Amino acid sequence: MANIITDETIEYVGILAKLELSEEEKEQAKKDMANMLDYIDRLNELDTEGVEPLSHVFPVNNVFREDIITNEDDRENILLNAPEQKNGSFQVPKTVE
């Protein structure tokens, strides 16, 4: 199937890409775009029946570990290291007036 790329299409793509193309470059762009669309048409001819769609070429697995609590609430021992404490929490100097 022949894809026809018009001069208007090339002008529009040039505007979107903010390119100033010479007439020679516009003609080359038309040929290149037509070749790309022909290639895509060829890909549509492939038999993909039974082929599972991919989102990645390589298998993607969750690399995060399980969130397992390994320490208990040991507030009393932790607060022993605090220079100052108030109501079971660290007390720090005021930083905002």
PyMOL commands that place a pseudoatom at each C-alpha (Angstrom):
pseudoatom trace, name=CA, resn=MET, resi=1, chain=A, elem=C, hetatm=0, pos=[0.000, 0.000, 0.000]
pseudoatom trace, name=CA, resn=ALA, resi=2, chain=A, elem=C, hetatm=0, pos=[1.482, 3.306, -1.080]
pseudoatom trace, name=CA, resn=ASN, resi=3, chain=A, elem=C, hetatm=0, pos=[1.442, 6.035, 1.525]
pseudoatom trace, name=CA, resn=ILE, resi=4, chain=A, elem=C, hetatm=0, pos=[1.240, 9.539, 0.139]
pseudoatom trace, name=CA, resn=ILE, resi=5, chain=A, elem=C, hetatm=0, pos=[2.975, 12.221, 2.178]
pseudoatom trace, name=CA, resn=THR, resi=6, chain=A, elem=C, hetatm=0, pos=[1.848, 15.667, 1.091]
pseudoatom trace, name=CA, resn=ASP, resi=7, chain=A, elem=C, hetatm=0, pos=[3.758, 18.923, 1.161]
pseudoatom trace, name=CA, resn=GLU, resi=8, chain=A, elem=C, hetatm=0, pos=[1.267, 20.123, 3.775]
pseudoatom trace, name=CA, resn=THR, resi=9, chain=A, elem=C, hetatm=0, pos=[2.175, 17.201, 6.028]
pseudoatom trace, name=CA, resn=ILE, resi=10, chain=A, elem=C, hetatm=0, pos=[5.870, 18.023, 5.734]
pseudoatom trace, name=CA, resn=GLU, resi=11, chain=A, elem=C, hetatm=0, pos=[5.175, 21.715, 6.438]
pseudoatom trace, name=CA, resn=TYR, resi=12, chain=A, elem=C, hetatm=0, pos=[3.107, 20.779, 9.502]
pseudoatom trace, name=CA, resn=VAL, resi=13, chain=A, elem=C, hetatm=0, pos=[5.769, 18.431, 10.876]
pseudoatom trace, name=CA, resn=GLY, resi=14, chain=A, elem=C, hetatm=0, pos=[8.385, 21.125, 10.236]
pseudoatom trace, name=CA, resn=ILE, resi=15, chain=A, elem=C, hetatm=0, pos=[6.320, 23.621, 12.233]
pseudoatom trace, name=CA, resn=LEU, resi=16, chain=A, elem=C, hetatm=0, pos=[5.847, 21.150, 15.095]
pseudoatom trace, name=CA, resn=ALA, resi=17, chain=A, elem=C, hetatm=0, pos=[9.569, 20.361, 15.159]
pseudoatom trace, name=CA, resn=LYS, resi=18, chain=A, elem=C, hetatm=0, pos=[10.435, 24.075, 14.768]
pseudoatom trace, name=CA, resn=LEU, resi=19, chain=A, elem=C, hetatm=0, pos=[12.551, 23.313, 11.700]
pseudoatom trace, name=CA, resn=GLU, resi=20, chain=A, elem=C, hetatm=0, pos=[13.147, 25.460, 8.669]
pseudoatom trace, name=CA, resn=LEU, resi=21, chain=A, elem=C, hetatm=0, pos=[13.549, 22.996, 5.817]
pseudoatom trace, name=CA, resn=SER, resi=22, chain=A, elem=C, hetatm=0, pos=[14.814, 23.794, 2.339]
pseudoatom trace, name=CA, resn=GLU, resi=23, chain=A, elem=C, hetatm=0, pos=[12.897, 22.404, -0.649]
pseudoatom trace, name=CA, resn=GLU, resi=24, chain=A, elem=C, hetatm=0, pos=[15.557, 19.713, -1.007]
pseudoatom trace, name=CA, resn=GLU, resi=25, chain=A, elem=C, hetatm=0, pos=[15.210, 18.724, 2.661]
pseudoatom trace, name=CA, resn=LYS, resi=26, chain=A, elem=C, hetatm=0, pos=[11.423, 18.660, 2.356]
pseudoatom trace, name=CA, resn=GLU, resi=27, chain=A, elem=C, hetatm=0, pos=[11.623, 16.246, -0.574]
pseudoatom trace, name=CA, resn=GLN, resi=28, chain=A, elem=C, hetatm=0, pos=[14.041, 14.015, 1.345]
pseudoatom trace, name=CA, resn=ALA, resi=29, chain=A, elem=C, hetatm=0, pos=[11.760, 14.122, 4.405]
pseudoatom trace, name=CA, resn=LYS, resi=30, chain=A, elem=C, hetatm=0, pos=[8.788, 13.065, 2.230]
pseudoatom trace, name=CA, resn=LYS, resi=31, chain=A, elem=C, hetatm=0, pos=[10.760, 10.079, 0.941]
pseudoatom trace, name=CA, resn=ASP, resi=32, chain=A, elem=C, hetatm=0, pos=[11.943, 9.146, 4.451]
pseudoatom trace, name=CA, resn=MET, resi=33, chain=A, elem=C, hetatm=0, pos=[8.436, 9.372, 5.922]
pseudoatom trace, name=CA, resn=ALA, resi=34, chain=A, elem=C, hetatm=0, pos=[7.003, 7.322, 3.057]
pseudoatom trace, name=CA, resn=ASN, resi=35, chain=A, elem=C, hetatm=0, pos=[9.674, 4.654, 3.647]
pseudoatom trace, name=CA, resn=MET, resi=36, chain=A, elem=C, hetatm=0, pos=[8.839, 4.541, 7.376]
pseudoatom trace, name=CA, resn=LEU, resi=37, chain=A, elem=C, hetatm=0, pos=[5.118, 4.158, 6.696]
pseudoatom trace, name=CA, resn=ASP, resi=38, chain=A, elem=C, hetatm=0, pos=[5.789, 1.427, 4.102]
pseudoatom trace, name=CA, resn=TYR, resi=39, chain=A, elem=C, hetatm=0, pos=[7.868, -0.429, 6.684]
pseudoatom trace, name=CA, resn=ILE, resi=40, chain=A, elem=C, hetatm=0, pos=[5.071, -0.159, 9.237]
pseudoatom trace, name=CA, resn=ASP, resi=41, chain=A, elem=C, hetatm=0, pos=[2.647, -1.557, 6.658]
pseudoatom trace, name=CA, resn=ARG, resi=42, chain=A, elem=C, hetatm=0, pos=[5.019, -4.502, 6.159]
pseudoatom trace, name=CA, resn=LEU, resi=43, chain=A, elem=C, hetatm=0, pos=[5.036, -5.110, 9.917]
pseudoatom trace, name=CA, resn=ASN, resi=44, chain=A, elem=C, hetatm=0, pos=[1.226, -5.271, 9.861]
pseudoatom trace, name=CA, resn=GLU, resi=45, chain=A, elem=C, hetatm=0, pos=[1.502, -8.282, 7.535]
pseudoatom trace, name=CA, resn=LEU, resi=46, chain=A, elem=C, hetatm=0, pos=[3.183, -10.391, 10.238]
pseudoatom trace, name=CA, resn=ASP, resi=47, chain=A, elem=C, hetatm=0, pos=[1.139, -13.171, 11.828]
pseudoatom trace, name=CA, resn=THR, resi=48, chain=A, elem=C, hetatm=0, pos=[0.992, -12.301, 15.522]
pseudoatom trace, name=CA, resn=GLU, resi=49, chain=A, elem=C, hetatm=0, pos=[-1.766, -14.730, 16.432]
pseudoatom trace, name=CA, resn=GLY, resi=50, chain=A, elem=C, hetatm=0, pos=[-1.043, -16.215, 19.842]
pseudoatom trace, name=CA, resn=VAL, resi=51, chain=A, elem=C, hetatm=0, pos=[1.841, -13.842, 20.568]
pseudoatom trace, name=CA, resn=GLU, resi=52, chain=A, elem=C, hetatm=0, pos=[1.504, -12.220, 23.960]
pseudoatom trace, name=CA, resn=PRO, resi=53, chain=A, elem=C, hetatm=0, pos=[1.974, -8.427, 23.913]
pseudoatom trace, name=CA, resn=LEU, resi=54, chain=A, elem=C, hetatm=0, pos=[5.076, -7.100, 25.683]
pseudoatom trace, name=CA, resn=SER, resi=55, chain=A, elem=C, hetatm=0, pos=[5.579, -3.938, 27.663]
pseudoatom trace, name=CA, resn=HIS, resi=56, chain=A, elem=C, hetatm=0, pos=[9.316, -4.679, 28.119]
pseudoatom trace, name=CA, resn=VAL, resi=57, chain=A, elem=C, hetatm=0, pos=[11.796, -6.803, 26.225]
pseudoatom trace, name=CA, resn=PHE, resi=58, chain=A, elem=C, hetatm=0, pos=[13.219, -8.201, 29.444]
pseudoatom trace, name=CA, resn=PRO, resi=59, chain=A, elem=C, hetatm=0, pos=[11.145, -9.700, 32.257]
pseudoatom trace, name=CA, resn=VAL, resi=60, chain=A, elem=C, hetatm=0, pos=[10.294, -7.124, 34.899]
pseudoatom trace, name=CA, resn=ASN, resi=61, chain=A, elem=C, hetatm=0, pos=[10.115, -8.313, 38.480]
pseudoatom trace, name=CA, resn=ASN, resi=62, chain=A, elem=C, hetatm=0, pos=[9.488, -6.440, 41.682]
pseudoatom trace, name=CA, resn=VAL, resi=63, chain=A, elem=C, hetatm=0, pos=[12.881, -6.047, 43.334]
pseudoatom trace, name=CA, resn=PHE, resi=64, chain=A, elem=C, hetatm=0, pos=[11.558, -4.839, 46.662]
pseudoatom trace, name=CA, resn=ARG, resi=65, chain=A, elem=C, hetatm=0, pos=[11.847, -7.057, 49.689]
pseudoatom trace, name=CA, resn=GLU, resi=66, chain=A, elem=C, hetatm=0, pos=[9.004, -7.940, 51.984]
pseudoatom trace, name=CA, resn=ASP, resi=67, chain=A, elem=C, hetatm=0, pos=[8.322, -5.287, 54.602]
pseudoatom trace, name=CA, resn=ILE, resi=68, chain=A, elem=C, hetatm=0, pos=[8.910, -7.348, 57.716]
pseudoatom trace, name=CA, resn=ILE, resi=69, chain=A, elem=C, hetatm=0, pos=[9.249, -5.670, 61.107]
pseudoatom trace, name=CA, resn=THR, resi=70, chain=A, elem=C, hetatm=0, pos=[12.436, -6.964, 62.706]
pseudoatom trace, name=CA, resn=ASN, resi=71, chain=A, elem=C, hetatm=0, pos=[12.622, -4.762, 65.786]
pseudoatom trace, name=CA, resn=GLU, resi=72, chain=A, elem=C, hetatm=0, pos=[10.094, -4.130, 68.473]
pseudoatom trace, name=CA, resn=ASP, resi=73, chain=A, elem=C, hetatm=0, pos=[8.941, -0.958, 70.184]
pseudoatom trace, name=CA, resn=ASP, resi=74, chain=A, elem=C, hetatm=0, pos=[11.968, -0.329, 72.381]
pseudoatom trace, name=CA, resn=ARG, resi=75, chain=A, elem=C, hetatm=0, pos=[11.191, 3.300, 73.151]
pseudoatom trace, name=CA, resn=GLU, resi=76, chain=A, elem=C, hetatm=0, pos=[12.636, 3.233, 76.669]
pseudoatom trace, name=CA, resn=ASN, resi=77, chain=A, elem=C, hetatm=0, pos=[16.071, 2.029, 75.552]
pseudoatom trace, name=CA, resn=ILE, resi=78, chain=A, elem=C, hetatm=0, pos=[16.121, 4.412, 72.595]
pseudoatom trace, name=CA, resn=LEU, resi=79, chain=A, elem=C, hetatm=0, pos=[15.260, 7.378, 74.779]
pseudoatom trace, name=CA, resn=LEU, resi=80, chain=A, elem=C, hetatm=0, pos=[18.175, 6.522, 77.069]
pseudoatom trace, name=CA, resn=ASN, resi=81, chain=A, elem=C, hetatm=0, pos=[20.395, 8.006, 74.311]
pseudoatom trace, name=CA, resn=ALA, resi=82, chain=A, elem=C, hetatm=0, pos=[18.401, 11.240, 74.118]
pseudoatom trace, name=CA, resn=PRO, resi=83, chain=A, elem=C, hetatm=0, pos=[20.055, 14.300, 75.675]
pseudoatom trace, name=CA, resn=GLU, resi=84, chain=A, elem=C, hetatm=0, pos=[16.556, 15.543, 76.551]
pseudoatom trace, name=CA, resn=GLN, resi=85, chain=A, elem=C, hetatm=0, pos=[13.137, 13.921, 76.404]
pseudoatom trace, name=CA, resn=LYS, resi=86, chain=A, elem=C, hetatm=0, pos=[9.558, 14.977, 76.961]
pseudoatom trace, name=CA, resn=ASN, resi=87, chain=A, elem=C, hetatm=0, pos=[6.407, 12.841, 77.039]
pseudoatom trace, name=CA, resn=GLY, resi=88, chain=A, elem=C, hetatm=0, pos=[8.195, 9.764, 75.675]
pseudoatom trace, name=CA, resn=SER, resi=89, chain=A, elem=C, hetatm=0, pos=[9.806, 11.597, 72.700]
pseudoatom trace, name=CA, resn=PHE, resi=90, chain=A, elem=C, hetatm=0, pos=[13.070, 13.299, 71.855]
pseudoatom trace, name=CA, resn=GLN, resi=91, chain=A, elem=C, hetatm=0, pos=[13.039, 16.953, 72.837]
pseudoatom trace, name=CA, resn=VAL, resi=92, chain=A, elem=C, hetatm=0, pos=[14.968, 19.182, 70.443]
pseudoatom trace, name=CA, resn=PRO, resi=93, chain=A, elem=C, hetatm=0, pos=[15.641, 22.906, 70.395]
pseudoatom trace, name=CA, resn=LYS, resi=94, chain=A, elem=C, hetatm=0, pos=[13.036, 25.068, 68.708]
pseudoatom trace, name=CA, resn=THR, resi=95, chain=A, elem=C, hetatm=0, pos=[14.120, 25.840, 65.122]
pseudoatom trace, name=CA, resn=VAL, resi=96, chain=A, elem=C, hetatm=0, pos=[11.265, 28.072, 63.913]
pseudoatom trace, name=CA, resn=GLU, resi=97, chain=A, elem=C, hetatm=0, pos=[10.070, 31.204, 65.653]
for i in range(1, 97): cmd.bond("trace and resi %d" % i, "trace and resi %d" % (i + 1))
show_as sticks, trace
zoom trace
